[in-house]
Amino acid sequence: MSARAVWRERLEEAWRRAPVCWLSGVRRVGKTTLARALPRAAFFNCDLPEVVRRAEDPTALLGSVRERVVVFDEVHQLADPSRLLKIAADEFPRLKVLATGSSTLGATEKFRDALTGRKRAVHLVPVLPEELSSFGVPSLEHRLLRGGLPPALLNDEHDPGFYGEWLDSFFARDVRELFRVEKRSGFLLLVEALLRQSGGMMEATSLARAAGLSRPTVLTYLNALEITHAATIVRPWSGGRSDRELVQTPKVYGFDTGFVCHARGIRDLRPDDRGLLLEHLVLESLQAVMTGPRPHYWRDKSGRELDFVLPRGERVDAIEVKWSESAFDPKNLAHFRALYPEGTNYLVTGATTRAATKRYGALRVRIVPVAELRAAMVG
């Protein structure tokens, strides 16, 4: 499998549904590389003044394209990007349009049109477990430690400076530019605090104290982090069959395991590190599925918890994440299934090499290597 082949398929699937595909993802995740690798595509870098000038006349620019695919990289740099994309969709039906940006399409006030019915969104996540062999990555542990941004993942040596440089660029280009955030030091302290507690329960008050910000400011900044894909907020789920289920306190995950390791000072993986970091990869794999429910977690007031649940109407799929199968205790899952019996049970591991189905008492559990999870969920 060639590098990022999964995502080329995702783009084609999006184009089958709409003429415009919005490709978002954090800085340095590989959006531009993926776009440049598309065969027979016209590529426009919207950071360049010449492209900005030509985009003032969208009809002339689009009419000059002879290829079937046209890419507008960093399209939010244009003065009126939605006008360009709307004209492309309505007046040039032969074209497949790819527009890239770090955040969701509506994050900037420049987008005056939501392009309803004309676009589909694809969120490019860091390198997935099933992509490691195509990148020549030696092991899953290496991916957990270095993270999934290609510059850090493929560097021969660990480069601590990469993470600080990335955060500076992220603030300058994606946060201050789009959200007009001026408190640089407080914002970066918040990001560092979030990464240190990534995967845990979100306590806005403690984050505010760590960053020296007010609680409302923290909530505003967390919203910006979620829009720019730098953080994922996973909310608790309750089907209402027990008054002991948590319904309010979310969890928050940083976008990349390399940044989590950097913030926590992890240079060599310990056994306890693997399970938590694997949760991040599972979350990214779930985000890489084209359609499906948003992941939640489940927990009750007695501390019983499931890592992820996927509500599908009357059915609720349950996902537990353990580095090895031997670390799995089915008690929490059994309690959950006593309340919600319909749905598929998954145990996702980093050490398992082959999928299997096992019985734990009355529970039927699909044991899935993390590299096969996305395919299992789609199937």
BADO-453947 format. One record per residue: x, y, z of N, C-alpha, C in turn. Coordinates in steps of 0.2 Angstrom, whole numbers, padded with zeros to 4 digits, always signed. Atoms other than C-alpha are relative to their C-alpha. Layout:
XYZXYZXYZ ...
END
This chain:
+0004-0006+0000+0000+0000+0000+0004+0006+0000 -0004-0006+0000+0007+0017-0005-0002+0004+0006 +0001-0004-0005+0009+0030+0008-0007+0004-0001 +0006-0004+0000-0008+0038+0012-0005-0002-0005 +0005+0003+0005-0018+0027+0000-0007+0000+0003 +0007+0000-0003-0032+0026+0013-0003+0007-0001 +0003-0007+0001-0034+0045+0011-0002+0002-0007 +0002-0001+0007-0034+0045-0008-0007-0003-0001 +0007+0003+0000-0049+0033-0006-0005+0004+0003 +0005-0005-0004-0057+0045+0006-0002+0006-0004 +0002-0005+0004-0056+0059-0006-0004-0002-0006 +0004+0003+0006-0063+0049-0021-0007-0001+0003 +0006+0001-0003-0077+0044-0009-0004+0007+0001 +0004-0006-0001-0081+0062-0005-0002+0003-0006 +0002-0003+0006-0081+0068-0023-0005-0004-0003 +0006+0004+0002-0093+0054-0027-0007+0003+0003 +0006-0003-0003-0105+0064-0016-0001+0007-0001 +0001-0007+0001-0101+0082-0019+0006+0002-0004 -0005-0002+0004-0090+0092-0031+0006+0003+0004 -0005-0004-0004-0080+0101-0017+0002-0005+0006 -0002+0004-0006-0070+0091-0004+0005+0005+0004 -0003-0004-0005-0064+0101+0011+0005-0005+0004 -0004+0004-0003-0048+0093+0017+0004+0004+0006 -0003-0003-0006-0043+0098+0035+0004-0004+0004 -0004+0004-0004-0031+0093+0048+0006+0005+0002 -0005-0004-0003-0017+0100+0059+0006+0002-0005 -0006-0002+0004-0002+0109+0052+0005-0006+0000 -0006+0005+0002+0012+0097+0045-0003-0007+0001 +0002+0007+0000+0000+0082+0045+0000-0003-0007 -0001+0003+0007+0002+0080+0026-0005+0002-0005 +0005-0002+0005-0012+0089+0018+0003+0002-0007 -0003-0003+0006-0001+0098+0005+0003-0006-0004 -0003+0006+0003+0009+0082+0002-0005-0005-0004 +0006+0004+0003-0007+0072-0001-0003+0003-0006 +0003-0003+0006-0014+0085-0013+0005+0000-0006 -0005-0001+0006+0002+0087-0023+0001-0007-0003 +0000+0006+0002+0002+0068-0025-0005-0003-0005 +0006+0002+0004-0015+0067-0034+0002+0001-0007 -0002+0000+0007-0012+0063-0052-0005+0004-0004 +0003-0004+0005-0017+0075-0066-0004+0005+0004 +0004-0005-0004-0022+0089-0054+0004+0007-0001 -0003-0007+0000-0019+0108-0055+0000+0002+0007 -0001-0001-0007-0012+0114-0039+0002+0008+0000 -0001-0007-0001-0013+0132-0033+0001+0001+0008 -0002-0002-0007-0004+0138-0017-0003+0007+0002 +0003-0006-0001-0015+0151-0010+0004+0005+0005 -0005-0004-0004-0001+0158+0001+0004+0005-0005 -0004-0004+0004+0007+0165-0015-0004+0006-0003 +0004-0006+0002+0002+0183-0020-0003-0001-0008 +0002+0001+0007+0001+0178-0039-0007-0004+0000 +0007+0004-0001-0013+0165-0034-0005+0004+0003 +0005-0004-0003-0022+0177-0023-0002+0005-0005 +0002-0005+0005-0022+0190-0038-0005-0004-0005 +0004+0003+0005-0029+0177-0050-0006-0002+0002 +0006+0002-0003-0042+0171-0038-0005+0006+0000 +0005-0006+0000-0050+0189-0039-0005-0001-0006 +0004+0002+0006-0057+0182-0056-0001-0007+0000 +0001+0007-0001-0063+0165-0051-0002-0003-0007 +0002+0003+0006-0071+0162-0068+0006-0001-0005 -0006+0001+0005-0055+0165-0078+0005-0005+0003 -0005+0005-0002-0044+0155-0066-0003-0007-0001 +0003+0007+0001-0056+0140-0066+0000-0002-0007 +0001+0002+0007-0058+0141-0085+0007-0001-0003 -0007+0002+0003-0039+0140-0087+0002-0007+0002 -0001+0007-0003-0039+0123-0078-0002-0005-0005 +0001+0006+0005-0037+0108-0091-0001-0006+0004 +0001+0006-0004-0036+0095-0077-0007-0001+0002 +0007+0001-0003-0051+0086-0070+0000+0002+0008 +0000-0002-0007-0045+0090-0052+0004+0006+0001 -0004-0006-0002-0040+0107-0045+0000+0000+0007 -0002-0001-0007-0032+0110-0028+0001+0007+0002 -0001-0007-0003-0033+0126-0018+0003-0001+0007 -0004+0001-0007-0020+0124-0004+0000+0006+0004 +0001-0006-0004-0023+0135+0011-0005+0005-0003 +0005-0004+0003-0038+0142+0003-0003+0006+0004 +0003-0005-0004-0043+0152+0018+0004+0007+0000 -0004-0006+0001-0029+0164+0013-0003+0005-0005 +0004-0004+0005-0040+0171-0001-0005+0004+0004 +0005-0005-0003-0051+0186+0002-0007-0003+0001 +0007+0002+0000-0067+0177-0002+0000-0007-0003 -0001+0007+0002-0063+0158-0003-0007-0003-0002 +0006+0004+0001-0081+0152-0002-0003+0002-0007 +0003-0003+0007-0086+0163-0018+0004-0005-0005 -0004+0004+0005-0072+0154-0028-0002-0008+0000 +0002+0007+0000-0077+0136-0022-0008+0000-0002 +0007+0000+0002-0096+0140-0025+0000+0001-0008 +0000-0001+0007-0092+0146-0043+0002-0007-0003 -0002+0006+0003-0082+0130-0046-0005-0005+0000 +0005+0005+0000-0096+0119-0040-0005+0001-0005 +0006-0002+0004-0110+0128-0049+0002+0000-0008 -0002-0002+0007-0101+0133-0065+0005-0004-0004 -0005+0005+0003-0088+0120-0068-0001-0007+0002 +0001+0007-0003-0096+0103-0065+0004-0005-0002 -0004+0005+0002-0083+0094-0074+0006-0001+0005 -0006-0001-0004-0070+0099-0060-0002-0004+0007 +0000+0003-0007-0067+0089-0044+0005+0005+0004 -0004-0006-0004-0061+0103-0031+0002-0003+0007 -0002+0001-0007-0050+0100-0016+0003+0006+0003 -0002-0006-0004-0048+0114-0004+0003-0002+0007 -0003+0002-0006-0036+0112+0011+0000+0006+0005 -0001-0005-0006-0035+0121+0028+0001-0004+0006 -0002+0003-0007-0030+0118+0046-0007-0002+0004 +0005+0000-0004-0047+0120+0053-0007-0002-0004 +0006+0001+0004-0065+0116+0049-0002+0006-0004 +0001-0005+0005-0072+0126+0035-0003+0007+0002 +0004-0006-0002-0083+0138+0044+0004+0004+0006 -0004-0003-0006-0069+0143+0057+0002+0008-0001 -0002-0007+0001-0065+0160+0048-0006+0004-0003 +0005-0004+0002-0077+0174+0045+0000+0001-0008 -0001+0000+0007-0070+0174+0027-0005-0004-0004 +0005+0004+0003-0082+0160+0023-0007+0002+0001 +0007-0003+0000-0098+0169+0019-0006-0005-0002 +0004+0005+0003-0106+0153+0011+0002-0006+0003 -0002+0007-0003-0107+0136+0020+0001-0005-0006 -0001+0005+0006-0107+0128+0002-0005-0006+0002 +0004+0006-0002-0122+0117+0008-0002-0004-0006 +0002+0005+0005-0125+0102-0003+0006+0000-0006 -0005+0000+0005-0109+0106-0013+0007-0003+0002 -0007+0002-0003-0095+0100-0001-0001-0007+0004 +0000+0005-0005-0090+0085+0009+0007+0001+0004 -0006-0001-0004-0077+0086+0023+0004-0006+0001 -0004+0006-0002-0062+0074+0026+0005+0003+0005 -0005-0002-0005-0052+0076+0042+0006-0005+0000 -0006+0004+0000-0034+0070+0039+0003+0000+0007 -0003+0001-0007-0027+0063+0055+0007-0002-0001 -0007+0002+0001-0009+0059+0059+0000-0008-0002 -0001+0006+0003-0002+0043+0052-0003-0006+0004 +0003+0005-0003-0013+0028+0056+0004-0006+0001 -0004+0006-0001-0007+0011+0062+0000-0004-0006 +0000+0004+0006-0012+0003+0046+0005+0003-0006 -0004-0003+0005-0001+0015+0036+0007+0000+0002 -0007+0000-0002+0015+0012+0046+0005-0004-0005 -0004+0004+0005+0022-0001+0034+0002+0004-0006 -0001-0003+0006+0020+0010+0019+0005+0006+0001 -0005-0006-0001+0030+0024+0028+0007-0003+0003 -0007+0003-0002+0044+0011+0033+0001+0001+0008 -0001-0001-0007+0040+0014+0052+0001-0007+0003 -0002+0007-0002+0048+0000+0062-0005-0003+0005 +0004+0003-0004+0035-0003+0075-0005+0005+0003 +0005-0004-0002+0019+0003+0083+0002+0004+0006 -0003-0003-0006+0029+0008+0099+0003+0007-0003 -0003-0006+0003+0039+0020+0088-0005+0005-0002 +0005-0005+0002+0023+0028+0081-0003+0003+0007 +0002-0003-0006+0017+0030+0099+0004+0006+0003 -0005-0005-0003+0033+0039+0105+0001+0006-0004 -0001-0006+0004+0036+0050+0090-0006+0004-0002 +0006-0003+0003+0018+0054+0085-0001-0002-0007 +0002+0002+0007+0010+0053+0068+0001+0006-0005 -0002-0005+0005+0016+0069+0060+0006-0002-0004 -0005+0003+0003+0027+0063+0046+0007+0003+0001 -0007-0003-0001+0042+0076+0049+0003-0003+0007 -0002+0003-0006+0043+0069+0067+0001-0008+0000 +0000+0007+0000+0039+0051+0064+0006-0003-0004 -0005+0003+0004+0052+0049+0050+0007+0003+0001 -0007-0003-0001+0066+0059+0057+0004-0006+0003 -0004+0006-0003+0081+0047+0061+0001+0001+0007 -0001-0001-0007+0083+0055+0078-0006+0004+0003 +0005-0004-0004+0071+0062+0091+0002+0007+0000 -0001-0007+0000+0070+0081+0089-0005+0004+0004 +0004-0004-0004+0063+0090+0104-0002+0006-0003 +0001-0006+0003+0064+0106+0095-0006+0001-0005 +0005+0000+0005+0051+0101+0082-0007+0002+0003 +0006-0001-0004+0037+0101+0095-0001+0007+0002 +0001-0008-0002+0040+0119+0101-0001+0004-0006 +0001-0004+0007+0042+0125+0083-0007-0001-0003 +0007+0001+0003+0026+0117+0078-0005+0004+0004 +0004-0004-0004+0017+0125+0093+0000+0007-0002 +0000-0007+0001+0023+0142+0089-0003+0002-0007 +0003-0001+0006+0018+0140+0071-0008-0001+0000 +0007+0002-0001+0001+0133+0076-0003+0006+0003 +0003-0006-0003-0002+0148+0087+0000+0006-0005 -0001-0006+0004+0004+0161+0074-0005+0000-0006 +0004+0001+0007-0005+0154+0058-0007-0002+0001 +0007+0003-0001-0020+0145+0065-0004+0002+0005 +0004-0002-0006-0025+0152+0081-0001+0008+0000 +0001-0007+0000-0021+0170+0081-0003+0003-0006 +0002-0002+0006-0025+0172+0063-0008-0001-0001 +0007+0001+0001-0042+0164+0064-0004+0002+0005 +0004-0001-0006-0048+0167+0081+0002+0006+0004 -0003-0006-0003-0038+0183+0086+0001-0001+0007 -0003+0001-0007-0031+0176+0102+0006+0003+0001 -0006-0005-0001-0018+0188+0109+0004-0003+0006 -0004+0002-0006-0013+0179+0125+0004-0006-0002 -0004+0006+0003+0000+0168+0117+0003-0004+0006 -0003+0004-0006+0009+0163+0134-0006-0004+0003 +0006+0004-0003-0008+0158+0142-0003-0005-0005 +0003+0005+0005-0014+0149+0126+0005-0006+0000 -0005+0006+0001+0002+0138+0125+0001-0003+0007 +0000+0003-0007+0002+0135+0144-0006-0005+0000 +0006+0004+0001-0016+0128+0141+0001-0006-0004 -0002+0006+0004-0010+0117+0127+0004-0005+0004 -0005+0005-0003+0004+0110+0137-0004-0004+0006 +0004+0003-0005-0008+0107+0152-0004-0005-0003 +0004+0005+0003-0020+0098+0141+0003-0006-0002 -0004+0006+0003-0007+0087+0133+0002-0004+0006 -0002+0004-0005-0001+0082+0150-0005-0004+0003 +0006+0004-0003-0018+0076+0156-0004-0003-0006 +0004+0003+0006-0023+0070+0138-0003-0007+0002 +0004+0006-0001-0036+0056+0139-0003+0000+0007 +0004+0000-0006-0042+0061+0156-0006+0004+0000 +0006-0004-0001-0057+0070+0163+0002+0007-0001 -0001-0007+0001-0058+0088+0158-0002+0004+0006 +0002-0005-0006-0058+0100+0173+0002+0007-0002 -0002-0007+0002-0059+0118+0166+0003+0004+0005 -0003-0004-0006-0055+0125+0183+0007-0001+0001 -0007+0001-0001-0039+0116+0185+0004+0002-0006 -0003-0003+0006-0034+0120+0167+0001+0007+0000 -0001-0007-0001-0037+0138+0170+0005+0002+0005 -0006-0002-0005-0026+0138+0185+0007-0001-0002 -0007+0002+0003-0012+0129+0176+0002+0005-0005 -0002-0005+0005-0013+0142+0162+0000+0007+0002 +0000-0007-0002-0016+0158+0172-0006+0003-0004 +0006-0003+0004-0033+0161+0162-0006-0001+0004 +0007+0001-0003-0051+0163+0167-0003-0006-0003 +0003+0006+0002-0062+0148+0166-0004+0001-0007 +0003-0001+0006-0073+0156+0152+0005+0001-0006 -0005+0000+0005-0057+0160+0142+0003-0007-0002 -0002+0007+0001-0051+0142+0144-0005-0004-0004 +0005+0003+0004-0068+0136+0137+0000+0003-0007 -0001-0003+0007-0066+0148+0122+0006-0003-0003 -0006+0003+0003-0048+0142+0119-0001-0007-0002 +0001+0007+0001-0054+0124+0120-0004-0001-0006 +0004+0000+0006-0067+0127+0107+0005+0001-0006 -0005-0001+0005-0053+0134+0096+0004-0006-0002 -0005+0006+0000-0042+0119+0099-0004-0006-0004 +0004+0005+0003-0057+0108+0094-0001+0001-0008 +0002-0002+0007-0061+0118+0078+0006-0002-0004 -0006+0001+0003-0043+0117+0073+0003-0007+0000 -0002+0007+0000-0042+0098+0076+0006-0001+0005 -0006+0001-0005-0028+0101+0090-0002-0004+0006 +0002+0003-0006-0039+0093+0103-0007-0003-0002 +0007+0003+0001-0054+0081+0103-0003-0001+0007 +0004+0001-0006-0067+0082+0116-0005-0006-0001 +0005+0006+0000-0076+0065+0120-0004+0001+0006 +0005-0001-0005-0092+0067+0129-0003-0006+0003 +0003+0006-0003-0100+0055+0141-0007-0002-0004 +0007+0002+0003-0115+0045+0134-0004-0004+0005 +0005+0004-0004-0130+0039+0143-0006-0001-0004 +0006+0002+0003-0145+0030+0137-0006+0001+0004 +0005-0002-0005-0155+0035+0152-0003-0006+0004 +0003+0006-0003-0157+0017+0159+0003-0001+0007 -0002+0000-0007-0148+0021+0175+0002+0007+0002 -0001-0007-0003-0147+0037+0186+0007+0001+0002 -0007+0000-0002-0129+0033+0190+0005+0001-0005 -0004-0001+0005-0122+0036+0173+0002+0008+0000 -0002-0007+0000-0111+0052+0171-0003+0003-0007 +0003-0003+0006-0119+0064+0158+0003+0007-0001 -0003-0007+0001-0108+0080+0160+0007+0001-0002 -0007-0002+0000-0090+0079+0162+0004-0004-0006 -0003+0003+0006-0081+0076+0145+0008-0002+0002 -0007+0001+0000-0063+0069+0142+0003+0004-0006 -0003-0004+0006-0051+0079+0131+0007-0004-0002 -0006+0003+0003-0037+0071+0120+0003+0005-0004 -0004-0003+0005-0023+0079+0112+0001-0003-0007 +0000+0002+0007-0021+0077+0093+0005-0005-0002 -0006+0004+0002-0005+0067+0093+0004-0003+0006 -0003+0003-0006+0004+0055+0104+0007+0002+0001 -0007-0003-0001+0021+0063+0100+0000+0006+0005 +0001-0006-0004+0015+0079+0108-0001-0002+0007 +0002+0002-0007+0008+0070+0123+0006-0003+0003 -0007+0002-0003+0025+0061+0126+0004+0006+0001 -0004-0005-0001+0034+0077+0124-0002+0004+0006 +0003-0003-0006+0023+0086+0136+0001-0003+0007 -0001+0004-0006+0025+0072+0149+0007-0002+0001 -0008+0002+0000+0044+0070+0146+0001-0007-0001 -0001+0007+0001+0042+0052+0140+0005-0001-0006 -0005+0001+0005+0057+0047+0131+0001-0008-0002 +0001+0007+0001+0055+0028+0133-0006-0003+0002 +0007+0002-0002+0038+0019+0134+0001-0005+0005 +0001+0005-0006+0034+0011+0150-0007-0004-0001 +0006+0003+0001+0020-0002+0151-0006+0004+0001 +0006-0004-0001+0008+0010+0158-0001+0005-0005 +0001-0005+0005+0011+0022+0144-0004-0002-0006 +0003+0003+0006+0006+0010+0130-0007+0001+0000 +0007+0001+0000-0012+0008+0135-0003+0007-0002 +0003-0007+0001-0016+0027+0136+0001+0002-0007 -0001-0002+0007-0007+0031+0120-0003-0003-0005 +0003+0004+0005-0015+0017+0111-0008+0003+0000 +0007-0003+0000-0032+0025+0116+0000+0006-0005 +0000-0005+0005-0027+0040+0106+0000-0002-0007 +0000+0002+0007-0023+0030+0090-0007-0003-0001 +0007+0003+0001-0040+0021+0092-0005+0006-0001 +0004-0006+0001-0049+0038+0093+0001+0003-0007 -0001-0003+0007-0040+0044+0077-0002-0005-0005 +0003+0004+0005-0045+0028+0068-0007+0000+0000 +0008-0001+0000-0063+0031+0073-0001+0006-0004 +0001-0006+0004-0061+0048+0066+0001+0000-0007 -0002+0001+0007-0054+0042+0050-0006-0004-0004 +0005+0003+0004-0070+0032+0046-0005+0005-0003 +0003-0006+0004-0080+0042+0033-0007+0002+0003 +0006-0001-0004-0097+0040+0042+0000-0004+0006 +0001+0004-0006-0103+0034+0058-0001+0005+0006 +0002-0004-0006-0108+0040+0076+0007+0003+0003 -0006-0003-0003-0096+0052+0085+0001-0004+0006 -0002+0004-0006-0086+0043+0099-0002+0003+0006 +0001-0003-0007-0092+0045+0117+0004-0005+0004 -0002+0005-0005-0086+0036+0133-0006-0001+0004 +0005+0002-0005-0096+0028+0146+0003-0001+0007 -0002+0001-0007-0094+0029+0165-0006+0001+0005 +0005-0002-0005-0105+0028+0180+0003+0002+0007 -0003-0003-0006-0103+0035+0198+0003-0005+0004 -0005+0005-0004-0095+0018+0204+0006+0000-0003 -0006+0000+0003-0081+0021+0193+0001-0005-0006 +0000+0004+0005-0085+0008+0180+0000+0004-0007 -0001-0004+0006-0080+0014+0163+0002-0004-0006 -0002+0002+0007-0078+0010+0144+0003+0005-0003 -0004-0006+0003-0066+0019+0134-0004+0003-0005 +0004-0003+0005-0077+0022+0119-0007-0004-0001 +0006+0003+0003-0095+0019+0114-0003+0004-0006 +0002-0003+0006-0103+0022+0098-0008-0002-0001 +0007+0001+0000-0122+0024+0099-0003+0000-0007 +0003+0001+0007-0132+0018+0083-0007-0002+0001 +0007+0001-0002-0150+0020+0088-0001-0004+0006 +0001+0005-0006-0155+0005+0099+0006-0003+0001 -0006+0004-0001-0138-0003+0096+0005+0005+0003 -0005-0004-0003-0123+0004+0106+0007-0005-0001 -0007+0004+0001-0105-0003+0100+0004+0002+0006 -0004-0001-0006-0093-0004+0115+0007-0002-0002 -0007+0001+0001-0074-0002+0113+0004+0001+0006 -0005-0001-0005-0061-0006+0126+0007-0001-0003 -0006+0000+0003-0043-0003+0123+0005-0002+0005 -0005+0003-0005-0029-0013+0131+0006-0002-0005 -0006+0002+0004-0011-0015+0125+0000-0008-0001 +0000+0007+0001-0012-0034+0127-0007-0003+0003 +0006+0004-0001-0027-0046+0128-0001-0002+0007 +0000+0002-0007-0022-0052+0145-0002+0005+0005 +0002-0005-0005-0025-0035+0153-0008+0002+0000 +0008-0001+0001-0044-0035+0148-0003-0003+0006 +0005+0003-0005-0056-0037+0163-0007+0001-0003 +0007-0001+0003-0074-0040+0156-0005+0003+0005 +0005-0002-0005-0083-0034+0172-0004+0007-0002 +0003-0006+0002-0086-0016+0166-0005-0001-0006 +0004+0001+0006-0092-0022+0149-0006-0004+0002 +0006+0004-0002-0104-0035+0157-0005+0005+0004 +0005-0005-0003-0112-0021+0168-0003+0004-0005 +0003-0004+0005-0114-0010+0153-0005-0004-0004 +0005+0004+0004-0122-0024+0143-0006-0002+0004 +0006+0001-0004-0134-0028+0157-0005+0006-0001 +0005-0006+0002-0141-0010+0153-0002+0000-0007 +0000-0001+0007-0138-0010+0135+0002-0006-0004 -0002+0007+0002-0138-0028+0128+0001+0000-0008 -0001+0000+0007-0138-0023+0109+0006+0004-0002 -0006-0004+0003-0122-0019+0100+0006-0005+0000 -0006+0004+0001-0105-0026+0095+0005+0002+0006 -0005-0001-0005-0091-0028+0108+0007+0000-0003 -0007+0001+0003-0073-0024+0103+0005+0001+0005 -0006-0001-0004-0057-0026+0112+0006+0001-0005 -0005-0003+0004-0043-0016+0103+0006-0001+0003 -0007+0001-0004-0025-0021+0107+0006+0002-0005 -0006-0002+0004-0008-0016+0101+0005-0006-0001 -0004+0006+0001+0000-0033+0104-0003-0006-0004 +0004+0005+0004-0013-0044+0095+0002+0001-0007 -0001+0000+0007-0008-0049+0078-0005-0002-0005 +0006+0003+0004-0024-0057+0072-0006+0001+0003 +0007-0001-0003-0042-0053+0074-0003-0007+0002 +0003+0006-0003-0052-0066+0084-0006+0002+0003 +0006-0001-0004-0069-0068+0093+0001-0005+0006 +0000+0004-0006-0069-0074+0111-0006+0001+0004 +0005+0000-0005-0082-0078+0124+0003+0002+0007 -0001-0001-0007-0081-0070+0141-0006-0001+0004 +0006+0001-0003-0095-0078+0150-0006+0000-0005 +0006-0001+0005-0111-0072+0141+0002+0005-0005 -0002-0005+0004-0101-0059+0132+0004-0003-0006 -0004+0002+0006-0095-0061+0114+0004+0006-0002 -0005-0005+0001-0080-0050+0111+0004-0001-0007 -0005+0000+0006-0071-0046+0094+0006+0003+0002 -0006-0003-0002-0053-0044+0098+0004+0002-0007 -0002-0003+0006-0045-0033+0085+0007+0004+0000 -0006-0004-0001-0027-0027+0082-0002+0007-0003 +0002-0007+0001-0027-0008+0081+0001+0002-0007 -0001-0002+0007-0021-0008+0063-0006-0003-0004 +0006+0002+0004-0037-0017+0058-0007+0003+0002 +0007-0003-0003-0050-0007+0068-0004+0004-0005 +0004-0004+0005-0055+0005+0054-0003-0005-0005 +0003+0004+0005-0058-0009+0042-0006-0004+0003 +0005+0004-0003-0068-0019+0055-0006+0005+0002 +0006-0005-0001-0079-0003+0059-0003+0001-0006 +0003-0001+0006-0082+0000+0041-0004-0006-0003 +0003+0007+0002-0086-0019+0038-0006-0001+0004 
END
